[in-house]
Amino acid sequence: SEYAIMYMLDAMAEPARKEELPNIIWALPQIGRDAIRPLAAALQTQDVAIKAEIIKALGEIGYPQSLACLKYVVENDDSAQLCDLAEQSIRQIDPAASKLGAAELFYQLAEKYYYHAESLAPVEDADLANIWFWDAAGERLVREKVDSRYFNELMAMRACEWALRADAEFGQAIGLWLAAYFKAESVGVDMPDYFGPGHADAFVYATTAGAEYLHQGLARAVKDKNAYIALGLVEALATTAGEKSLLYRLGIAQPL
C-alpha cells in the first residue's frame, strides 16, 4: 500500500542496505496507483539516484495523475539525465501530454480532484486519508492524516499551488484554489494541522485576491450550483470590489 513507500525510500537512502536495492526498485511500480501520491511528493528529494528510480516507477505505473509532477521535473530540474527520464515516463503514460506545460497539467489534476474523480479517490474507504509531504530537513516522506470528507478539496488546493510554482502567471489556478478552499470549509470540519495556527480562512484569502480570480471562482460555483461557494465569493466581492469590478466580464459572461 502507499504506507510502504516511505519505508522503501528510507531503505534506498541507507548505504548499509545496498543489497536490497534491486528488490526495492522492482517493487516500487508493483504497488501501482496507490504509490503515486507519496512518490510524487518524494520527487522533491535531492538524491539524484533515488529521484531517477521514482521517475521510472511513475512511468511504469502509468496513471495520468503523475503527468504534472513529471513535467515539472522536465521544466525545472538541473539534471539533464532526470529531465530525459521524466520525458520518457511522460511518453509512457500519455505522449500527447508532452506538449502541455506543468502548470496546465497541475490545473487539470486540480480540477479532477475538485470534482472528485473516482480515479483519484483515497486508497482506504475510511474516515481519514493521507496527504504526503517531503520533509527537506529530514530528507524523507511524512504524512498528514486528514478528514476524507475534504481530502479532494485539499488536494485540489495543493495542485493549484504547484501550478503557480510552475508558472506564476497561471491565474486560473487562483480562482480554482479559492473555490476549493470554500468547498473544503463547507464540510464543516476544522482545517488540517498542516495549515498551521492562525491560518486565514477562505474569505480572508478571497478579499486579498483580485476581482478577476473571484469571478473565476464565482462562475464555477454558479455553473456547479454551489451556493456556499457563490455566497462566500459574492461577499468577498462586495467587501473589496468597486462597481467596475462587480461588473467584470469573464469572456462574454458576467458571473455576478
C-alpha positions in Angstrom: 0.0 0.0 0.0 1.0 3.7 0.0 2.4 3.3 3.5 5.2 1.1 2.3 6.6 3.8 0.1 8.2 5.9 2.8 10.0 2.9 4.3 11.1 1.7 0.9 12.6 5.2 0.1 14.3 5.3 3.6 15.9 1.9 2.8 17.1 3.1 -0.6 18.9 6.0 1.1 20.8 3.8 3.5 24.2 2.7 2.2 24.1 -0.3 4.6 21.1 -1.7 2.8 22.5 -1.5 -0.7 21.9 -5.2 -1.3 18.2 -4.7 -1.0 18.2 -2.0 -3.7 17.3 -4.2 -6.7 14.3 -5.7 -5.0 13.0 -2.3 -3.8 13.4 -0.8 -7.3 11.5 -3.7 -8.7 8.7 -3.4 -6.1 8.1 0.3 -6.4 5.9 0.2 -9.5 4.3 -3.1 -8.4 2.4 -1.2 -5.7 0.5 0.5 -8.5 -1.8 3.6 -8.3 -1.6 3.7 -4.5 2.1 4.6 -4.7 1.6 7.7 -6.9 0.8 10.4 -4.2 3.8 9.5 -2.0 6.1 9.1 -4.9 5.1 12.4 -6.4 5.8 14.1 -3.1 9.2 12.4 -2.9 10.3 13.9 -6.2 11.5 16.8 -4.1 14.4 14.7 -2.9 17.9 15.9 -3.6 19.2 12.4 -4.1 19.5 12.1 -7.9 19.7 8.3 -7.9 16.5 7.9 -5.8 14.8 10.5 -7.8 15.6 8.7 -11.0 14.0 5.5 -9.7 10.9 7.4 -8.6 10.6 8.9 -12.1 10.9 5.5 -13.7 8.4 3.9 -11.3 5.8 6.6 -12.1 6.2 5.9 -15.8 5.8 2.1 -15.3 2.7 2.6 -13.1 1.3 4.6 -16.0 -1.5 6.7 -14.5 -2.2 10.2 -15.8 -2.1 11.8 -12.3 1.7 11.5 -12.5 2.0 13.7 -15.6 2.1 17.1 -13.9 4.9 16.3 -11.4 6.9 14.6 -14.2 6.5 17.6 -16.4 7.6 19.8 -13.5 10.9 17.8 -13.4 11.3 18.3 -17.2 10.9 22.1 -16.8 12.8 22.7 -13.6 15.4 20.1 -12.8 19.1 20.9 -13.3 19.9 17.3 -14.2 19.7 16.6 -17.9 19.5 12.9 -17.1 16.5 13.3 -14.8 14.8 15.6 -17.4 15.2 12.9 -20.1 13.9 10.2 -17.7 10.9 12.3 -16.9 10.2 12.9 -20.5 10.4 9.2 -21.2 7.9 8.5 -18.4 5.5 11.1 -19.7 5.6 9.4 -23.1 4.9 6.0 -21.5 1.8 7.4 -19.8 0.4 9.8 -22.5 2.6 11.0 -25.4 0.2 13.9 -26.0 1.0 15.4 -22.6 4.5 16.2 -23.7 3.0 19.2 -25.5 1.5 20.7 -22.3 3.2 22.7 -19.6 3.4 21.6 -16.0 1.1 24.4 -14.9 -1.7 23.3 -17.3 -1.2 19.6 -16.2 -1.4 20.6 -12.5 -4.5 22.6 -13.2 -6.2 19.7 -14.9 -5.3 17.5 -12.0 -6.7 20.1 -9.6 -10.0 20.1 -11.5 -10.2 16.3 -11.3 -9.7 16.4 -7.5 -12.2 19.3 -7.2 -14.9 17.2 -9.0 -14.0 14.1 -7.0 -12.7 12.0 -9.9 -13.1 8.3 -8.9 -9.6 7.5 -10.2 -8.1 9.8 -7.6 -10.1 8.5 -4.6 -8.2 7.9 -1.4 -6.9 4.3 -1.0 -8.9 3.4 2.0 -12.6 3.6 2.4 -12.3 5.2 5.8 -12.9 8.5 7.7 -9.3 9.6 7.2 -7.0 9.9 4.2 -3.3 10.6 3.8 -1.7 13.7 2.3 2.0 13.3 1.7 4.8 15.9 2.1 8.5 15.9 1.7 10.5 16.8 4.8 13.5 18.6 3.3 15.4 18.7 6.6 14.9 15.0 7.4 15.1 14.0 3.7 12.1 11.7 4.0 8.4 11.4 3.4 5.9 12.4 6.0 2.2 12.0 6.0 -0.7 14.1 7.4 -4.0 12.3 8.1 -6.9 14.5 7.1 -10.7 14.0 7.1 -11.6 12.2 4.0 -14.7 14.5 3.5 -12.4 17.3 2.3 -9.5 15.3 1.0 -10.2 16.0 -2.6 -10.6 19.8 -2.0 -7.2 19.9 -0.1 -5.5 18.0 -2.9 -7.1 20.4 -5.5 -5.6 23.3 -3.5 -2.2 21.7 -3.5 -2.3 21.0 -7.2 -3.2 24.7 -7.8 -0.3 25.8 -5.7 2.0 23.6 -7.8 0.5 25.1 -10.9 1.5 28.5 -9.7 5.0 27.3 -8.8 5.3 26.0 -12.3 4.0 29.3 -13.8 3.3 32.3 -11.5 1.2 33.8 -14.3 -1.2 30.9 -14.5 -4.1 32.9 -12.9 -6.8 30.2 -13.5 -5.2 28.3 -10.6 -6.0 31.1 -8.2 -9.7 31.1 -8.9 -9.9 27.3 -8.6 -7.8 27.4 -5.4 -10.3 29.9 -3.8 -13.3 27.7 -4.9 -11.6 24.6 -3.5 -10.9 26.3 -0.1 -14.5 27.5 0.3 -15.7 24.0 -0.7 -13.4 22.4 1.9 -14.8 24.8 4.5 -18.4 23.9 3.6 -17.8 20.4 5.0 -17.8 22.0 8.5 -14.6 20.4 9.7 -11.6 22.2 11.2 -8.8 22.7 8.6 -5.9 20.2 9.0 -3.0 20.6 11.3 -0.6 21.3 8.4 -2.3 24.6 7.8 -0.7 25.8 11.0 -2.0 28.0 13.8 -3.7 31.3 12.8 -4.1 30.2 9.1 -6.5 32.6 7.4 -9.9 31.3 6.3 -11.1 31.3 2.7 -12.9 34.6 3.0 -9.8 36.4 4.1 -7.8 35.0 1.1 -10.7 35.9 -1.2 -10.7 39.5 0.0 -7.0 39.8 -0.9 -7.4 38.2 -4.4 -8.2 40.3 -7.4 -11.7 40.6 -8.8 -10.7 38.5 -11.8 -10.0 35.5 -9.6 -13.1 36.0 -7.6 -15.2 36.0 -10.7 -13.5 32.8 -11.9 -14.5 31.1 -8.8 -17.9 32.5 -8.8 -18.5 31.4 -12.4 -17.6 27.9 -11.4 -19.8 28.0 -8.3 -22.8 29.2 -10.4 -22.2 26.5 -13.0 -22.0 23.9 -10.3 -25.0 25.3 -8.4 -22.8 25.5 -5.2 -24.5 28.2 -3.1 -21.9 28.1 -0.2 -19.0 29.0 -2.5 -21.0 31.5 -4.5 -22.2 33.4 -1.4 -18.6 33.5 0.0 -17.2 34.9 -3.2 -20.0 37.4 -3.6 -19.5 38.6 0.0 -15.7 39.0 -0.8 -16.6 41.0 -3.9 -18.9 43.2 -2.0 -16.3 43.8 0.6 -13.4 44.7 -1.6 -14.5 45.5 -5.2 -15.7 48.7 -6.7 -18.6 49.0 -9.2 -16.3 48.3 -12.2 -15.0 45.1 -10.6 -18.5 43.9 -9.8 -19.5 44.1 -13.5 -16.3 42.2 -14.6 -16.7 40.2 -17.7 -15.3 36.6 -18.0 -15.4 36.1 -21.7 -19.0 37.1 -22.7 -20.4 36.3 -19.3 -20.8 38.4 -16.1 -20.7 35.8 -13.3 -22.2 38.2 -10.7 
